Amino acid sequence: MFLKKSRLKLYPMKRFKKTVTNEGVAKEGYTDEVEGVRLELWPASSNLQSEIYGERLNDILNANTSKDADINVKDGVCIDSETEVTHRVISKKVYSQHQVLELERVRASRGR
């Protein structure tokens, strides 16, 4: 598949991190550093995704990105906000020329 550069838009991204406090409590959250990632977004709507996610389908977005983009499952993408993570990567499929991601809307602030 060929990615058209005019369809890719730059979005802020934060890496997922897991930390352990002095008391031994594990916390999940995102780093403070903001990176950029170029994505082409569209809403999830296929029959297969409808069967997999059910009522959560309205909170799922599909995204195309280049193969060399460094993004992992659980990383956060700031789509509706400049600094707050609004979506997290729940699936990553790597193909010969590009990657396909599934992003789910984050309802509550993680790690706070």
TIFI-915292 format. One record per residue (C-alpha): residue number from 0; residue in three letters; chain; x, y, z. Coordinates in steps of 0.1 Angstrom, whole numbers, plus 5000, padded with zeros to 4 digits. Each point is the difference from the previous one (the first is absolute). Layout:
<rs>
R   seq   type   mol     px     py     pz
R   NUM    ALA     A      X      Y      Z
...
</rs>
This chain:
<rs>
R   seq   type   mol     px     py     pz
R     0    MET     A   5000   5000   5000
R     1    PHE     A   5012   5035   4992
R     2    LEU     A   4997   5027   5027
R     3    LYS     A   4991   5033   4985
R     4    LYS     A   5020   5027   5019
R     5    SER     A   4972   5025   4997
R     6    ARG     A   4977   4978   5021
R     7    LEU     A   5025   4996   5028
R     8    LYS     A   4996   5025   5028
R     9    LEU     A   5024   5006   5029
R    10    TYR     A   4986   4990   5035
R    11    PRO     A   5017   5003   5034
R    12    MET     A   5008   4966   5016
R    13    LYS     A   5011   4989   5035
R    14    ARG     A   5017   4968   5008
R    15    PHE     A   4984   4975   5025
R    16    LYS     A   5020   4994   5032
R    17    LYS     A   4996   4979   5030
R    18    THR     A   5016   5011   5033
R    19    VAL     A   5002   4986   5035
R    20    THR     A   4997   5022   5030
R    21    ASN     A   5021   4997   5032
R    22    GLU     A   4973   4979   5016
R    23    GLY     A   5000   4976   4970
R    24    VAL     A   4968   5012   4984
R    25    ALA     A   5001   4997   4962
R    26    LYS     A   4986   5030   4981
R    27    GLU     A   4993   5002   4963
R    28    GLY     A   5001   5033   4982
R    29    TYR     A   5017   5020   4972
R    30    THR     A   5033   5019   4998
R    31    ASP     A   5001   5038   5001
R    32    GLU     A   5020   5002   4968
R    33    VAL     A   4979   5006   4969
R    34    GLU     A   5010   4985   4966
R    35    GLY     A   4984   5004   4967
R    36    VAL     A   4985   4973   4978
R    37    ARG     A   4984   5003   4965
R    38    LEU     A   4967   4982   4997
R    39    GLU     A   4971   4997   4976
R    40    LEU     A   4968   4994   5021
R    41    TRP     A   4966   4987   4993
R    42    PRO     A   4972   4985   5022
R    43    ALA     A   4997   4963   5005
R    44    SER     A   4970   4986   4982
R    45    SER     A   5006   4965   4985
R    46    ASN     A   4979   4970   5009
R    47    LEU     A   5030   4983   5016
R    48    GLN     A   5008   5029   5022
R    49    SER     A   4963   5003   5009
R    50    GLU     A   5000   4963   5012
R    51    ILE     A   5033   5005   5019
R    52    TYR     A   4992   5032   5018
R    53    GLY     A   4962   5002   5001
R    54    GLU     A   4988   5032   5017
R    55    ARG     A   5036   5012   5004
R    56    LEU     A   5002   5004   4961
R    57    ASN     A   4991   5037   5003
R    58    ASP     A   5031   5006   5020
R    59    ILE     A   5024   4983   4975
R    60    LEU     A   5020   5017   4973
R    61    ASN     A   5021   4983   4973
R    62    ALA     A   5033   5016   4990
R    63    ASN     A   5026   4995   4973
R    64    THR     A   5036   5010   5005
R    65    SER     A   5033   4994   4984
R    66    LYS     A   5019   4968   5007
R    67    ASP     A   5029   5018   5017
R    68    ALA     A   4978   5019   5025
R    69    ASP     A   5010   4990   5035
R    70    ILE     A   4967   4994   5018
R    71    ASN     A   4990   4971   5023
R    72    VAL     A   4969   4985   5014
R    73    LYS     A   4988   5020   5031
R    74    ASP     A   5017   5032   4989
R    75    GLY     A   4977   5030   5001
R    76    VAL     A   4990   5024   4972
R    77    CYS     A   4987   5035   5006
R    78    ILE     A   4974   5004   4973
R    79    ASP     A   4974   5023   5016
R    80    SER     A   5025   5018   5023
R    81    GLU     A   5035   5014   4996
R    82    THR     A   5013   4986   5033
R    83    GLU     A   4976   4975   5014
R    84    VAL     A   4999   4964   4987
R    85    THR     A   4965   4994   4985
R    86    HIS     A   5006   4967   4982
R    87    ARG     A   5023   4970   5007
R    88    VAL     A   5013   4974   4975
R    89    ILE     A   4982   4966   5005
R    90    SER     A   5012   4982   4969
R    91    LYS     A   5030   5003   4976
R    92    LYS     A   5003   4981   4967
R    93    VAL     A   5032   5005   4980
R    94    TYR     A   5000   4995   4963
R    95    SER     A   5027   5003   4973
R    96    GLN     A   4995   5038   4994
R    97    HIS     A   4979   5012   5029
R    98    GLN     A   4985   4993   5035
R    99    VAL     A   4963   4999   5009
R   100    LEU     A   4991   5010   5035
R   101    GLU     A   4967   4998   5019
R   102    LEU     A   4996   5028   5026
R   103    GLU     A   4975   5000   5028
R   104    ARG     A   4987   5031   5018
R   105    VAL     A   5013   5004   5035
R   106    ARG     A   4972   5007   5024
R   107    ALA     A   5018   5007   5033
R   108    SER     A   5034   5014   5007
R   109    ARG     A   5025   4972   5004
R   110    GLY     A   5027   5000   5027
R   111    ARG     A   4988   5029   5020
</rs>
